[in-house]
Amino acid sequence: MKTRPILFALACLACAGAQAQRAVPDSIPASAQLDKQGVQKPDPFAGSHRPTPRVYGGDAAAQPNDHVFKGFRRDPQPLAGVEVAPNVAIEGGAVLLPDRGLHRVEPGTENAPIDLRERGTSSHLGVKYALPESEGVSAYGKVGVAHSVRKASGTSVADTGVYTGAGANYKVDKATTVSGEYTRHGNAASTFKGLSKDGIKANLKMGF
């Protein structure tokens, strides 16, 4: 007689276990069910990651159509940087003293190397923050240290000070860009009596 209650209890337990097994899938979160079915969940961080650092560099003074002007050359402005975070970079560059821009040279010397011992340089190293481009407009600001040196009459004159720079670019179309920039290489402008062209500059780049 005692076996009947025991069998009845075992049957109840078996039924309860079967009901629990059937109820488990219903209690699994929807995200887990999607994973089980092979459906990938959307990544909330998609598109927000960009590998860093990113190295860049070149001649900041280069113009796409300089080759058209035979017998002329443009003083280079080497520039290099490394982007350490989105929109933030460590950047360094240099300009010649004086920076003559596009100028006429003696025939056959267009590609001759520039003797820095006779010219001098003003170099800088700083931090650059660039605003993301929006509707063809981009802007940036820079701050750092500038060091300028020039040799004249066998003597060397140097200046070290705060470097500041700011600028904006407007891309008119694929081949045309209008830009403006302000730079200051410490006290180089006064130390070298105007050889350093600090101040506001405007530029128009056109490719054809």
C-alpha positions in Angstrom: 0.0 0.0 0.0 2.9 2.3 0.7 4.2 1.9 -2.8 1.2 3.7 -4.3 1.9 7.0 -2.7 5.6 6.7 -3.6 4.8 5.9 -7.2 2.3 8.7 -7.3 4.9 11.1 -5.9 7.4 10.0 -8.5 4.9 10.5 -11.2 4.2 14.0 -10.0 7.9 14.8 -9.9 8.3 13.4 -13.5 5.4 15.5 -14.7 6.8 18.6 -13.0 10.2 18.0 -14.6 8.7 17.6 -18.0 6.8 20.8 -17.6 9.9 22.6 -16.4 11.8 21.5 -19.4 9.1 22.8 -21.7 9.1 26.1 -19.9 12.8 26.7 -20.0 12.9 27.9 -23.7 10.1 30.4 -22.9 12.2 31.9 -20.0 15.4 32.4 -22.1 16.0 36.1 -22.9 15.2 37.2 -26.5 18.9 38.1 -27.0 20.0 34.6 -26.1 17.5 33.1 -28.4 18.8 35.3 -31.2 22.3 34.2 -30.6 21.1 30.6 -30.5 19.4 31.0 -33.9 22.6 32.6 -35.4 21.2 36.1 -35.6 23.8 38.7 -34.6 22.8 41.6 -32.3 23.7 45.1 -33.5 26.9 46.5 -32.1 26.2 49.7 -30.2 29.9 50.8 -30.8 29.8 50.2 -34.5 31.5 53.1 -36.4 32.8 54.8 -33.3 36.3 53.1 -33.3 39.1 54.3 -35.5 42.6 52.8 -35.3 45.2 55.2 -33.9 47.9 56.4 -34.3 47.7 57.7 -37.8 50.8 59.2 -39.3 50.7 61.9 -42.0 53.1 64.4 -43.5 54.1 66.3 -46.6 54.8 69.8 -48.0 52.3 72.2 -46.6 53.2 74.8 -49.2 52.9 72.6 -52.2 50.4 73.7 -54.9 49.0 71.3 -57.5 49.8 73.6 -60.4 53.3 74.8 -59.5 54.7 72.8 -62.4 53.0 75.1 -64.8 55.3 78.1 -63.8 58.5 77.4 -65.5 61.5 79.1 -64.0 59.8 79.4 -60.6 60.0 77.4 -57.4 58.2 77.5 -54.1 60.0 77.4 -50.7 59.0 74.1 -49.0 57.2 73.9 -45.7 57.8 70.3 -44.4 55.1 69.1 -42.0 54.6 65.8 -40.2 52.3 64.6 -37.4 50.8 61.6 -35.7 47.1 61.5 -34.7 47.0 60.2 -31.1 43.3 60.4 -30.7 40.3 61.4 -33.0 40.9 65.0 -34.0 44.0 65.4 -31.8 47.5 65.1 -33.2 51.1 65.9 -32.2 52.5 67.9 -35.2 55.8 69.5 -36.2 56.9 71.6 -39.1 59.3 74.2 -40.4 59.5 77.2 -42.7 62.5 78.9 -44.2 63.7 82.3 -43.2 62.7 84.2 -45.2 59.9 82.2 -46.7 59.7 83.6 -50.3 56.8 81.5 -51.4 56.7 81.2 -55.2 59.6 83.0 -56.7 61.8 83.2 -59.8 65.1 81.4 -59.8 68.1 81.2 -62.0 67.5 79.0 -65.1 68.4 75.4 -64.4 68.3 75.7 -60.6 64.6 75.1 -60.0 65.4 71.7 -58.4 68.7 72.6 -56.8 68.8 71.9 -53.0 68.4 74.9 -50.7 71.4 75.8 -48.5 69.9 76.2 -45.0 73.2 77.6 -43.8 72.5 80.8 -45.7 68.8 80.9 -45.0 67.9 79.7 -41.5 64.7 78.0 -40.4 61.8 78.4 -37.9 60.5 75.1 -36.7 57.7 74.2 -34.3 56.3 71.2 -32.3 52.9 71.3 -30.8 49.4 69.9 -30.3 46.8 70.2 -33.0 43.0 70.0 -32.5 40.9 69.7 -35.7 37.2 70.1 -35.9 35.4 67.5 -38.0 34.6 68.7 -41.5 31.0 69.8 -42.0 29.6 70.8 -45.4 33.0 71.4 -46.8 34.2 73.5 -43.9 37.0 72.4 -41.5 39.0 74.3 -38.8 41.9 73.7 -36.5 44.0 75.2 -33.8 47.6 74.6 -32.7 49.8 75.5 -29.7 53.3 74.5 -28.9 57.0 75.6 -28.9 58.8 77.4 -31.8 62.5 77.6 -32.3 64.0 79.9 -35.0 67.7 80.2 -35.9 69.5 82.2 -38.6 73.1 82.7 -39.4 74.4 86.0 -40.7 77.9 87.4 -41.0 79.3 84.3 -39.3 77.1 84.7 -36.2 74.0 82.7 -35.2 70.9 84.4 -33.9 68.2 82.2 -32.2 64.7 82.7 -30.7 62.5 80.2 -28.7 59.0 81.0 -27.8 55.3 80.0 -27.9 54.0 78.7 -31.2 50.3 79.4 -32.0 48.3 78.7 -35.1 44.7 78.6 -36.2 43.0 78.1 -39.6 40.0 77.1 -41.6 39.4 75.6 -45.0 36.4 75.7 -47.3 36.2 73.1 -50.0 34.4 74.8 -52.9 34.5 71.7 -55.1 36.7 68.7 -55.8 39.4 70.9 -57.3 39.1 74.2 -55.4 39.9 75.0 -51.8 39.9 78.4 -50.1 41.9 78.6 -46.8 43.0 81.1 -44.2 45.6 80.7 -41.5 47.1 82.6 -38.6 50.6 81.6 -37.3 53.1 83.0 -34.8 56.5 81.5 -34.3 57.4 83.0 -30.9 59.2 86.4 -31.4 60.8 85.4 -34.6 59.1 88.3 -36.5 60.8 90.9 -34.3 64.0 89.1 -33.7 64.7 88.6 -37.4 63.4 92.0 -38.4 60.5 90.8 -40.5 62.1 87.7 -42.1 59.4 85.6 -40.4 56.1 86.2 -42.1 53.9 85.7 -39.0 50.2 86.8 -39.2 47.2 86.0 -41.3 47.6 84.3 -44.7 45.0 83.5 -47.3 45.4 80.8 -49.9 43.5 79.5 -53.0 44.2 76.0 -54.2 43.0 75.1 -57.7 43.7 71.9 -59.6 43.3 71.6 -63.3 
